[in-house]
Amino acid sequence: QVQPAESGGGVVQAGDSLTLSCSVSGGTFVGDDMVAWYRQAPGKEREVIGTITWDAGSRHYADSMRGRFTIYRDYHENRAWLHMNGLKPEDPAIYSCNLQRGSVVCWGQGTQVTVSS
């Protein structure tokens, strides 16, 4: 079974940019797969950032995430990416990707993003 894995988290300064990666082990992204990015801050509910379909590359973002977050995928590297601009003190969270393949959803472990002011 394919298993997503995130990487790229860390500590950044407010205003910095950061790009997170979502790859899979045990297989590859294919066809109608959808990759979704979420984040969950301490004490808060998990919130969706956006999604991208693998083949078509169609992207959708939560209204609150438009503007500073960009999701894209790289066919050759077989990865999906979340690029974040202008990180703010309210952005620290565990950022996770999930792979939706048909009715099956697989989650990665998440990667921590910390923003220092």
N, C-alpha and C positions, 0 to 999 in steps of 0.2 A: 504494500500500500504506500502511495506517495505521502510524504510528510513534509509540510512547509517548514522553513526555518528562516528566521529574520536575522539580520546582522546590520551593523553600522551605528548602533546606538552609542551614547556616550555623554560626556559633559561638554556643553557648549556655552558660549556667552550669549546673553540676550542680544538679538539682532543678527546673530549668525545664521547660516544655512546649514542644513544637514540632509544627507540622503541615506535612506534605509533601503536595504535589499531584502527581497523575498525569493528564496530558491526552494527547490524541492529535492528530497532524497528519495530513492526508491522508484524513480521515474522522471518524467518530464511534464511540463505544461503542454497541453494539447488542445486542439480544436475549440470546443465551446466552453472550456474552463473559464471560470470567473475568479479573479483574485480580488479580495476585499481587504482594505486596510482599516483597522480600528485602533482606538487608543483608550486606555483606562487610567485615569489619575487616581491617586489615593483617596479613598472615601467617596468616590464618584462612580456612577454607572459607566459601563463601556459605551463608547459612542463611535458610530461609523464615520470614517473620513471619506471614503469613496471606493469605487470599484472599477475594474477594467476587465474586459473580455479578451481572451488570449488571441484568437485569430483576428477578430475584427479590430481590436484595440479600442473599442468604444468605452468611453470613460463617463462616469457619473460621480458627482460629489454631493455630499451633504451641504445644504445651504450655508451652514455655519463654517464650513471648511473651504469654501470657494475663495480663491485669490492667493492664498499663501501656500497651498498644498498642490502638488502636481503628481499624478500617478502615471507611470508609463511602463512599458515592458520592452525587453530586449530579446528578440527572437534568438539571436546567435548565442547569447549568454544564458538563455533560458531562465531569465530572472524578471521579476517585477520590481519596480522601484517606487519609493515614496520620497519625493523631494520637498523639503520644507524650507521656506524662506522666512526671514525676519522672525526668528523664534522669540517667543515672549515668555514672561514668567508664568503664565497660565498654561503653557504647553507641556511641561514635564509630565510624563506618563509612561506606562508600558505600551509600546506600539506593537501591534500584532497584525499578521496577515493570515488570511484563511483562503483555502482553495475550495471552491464549490464545483464539483463535478457531478452533474446530474443531481441526484438527491443527497449526495454525500458531501459533507462539509468537514474538512480537516483543518485544524488550527496549528499554528506554530507556537513556540514557547513565549515569544515576545522579546522585545529588546527595550532596555530602559533608556529613556532620553531625559537628561537633566539640564535645566537651563539656569545658569548663574547670572545674577544681575550685577 
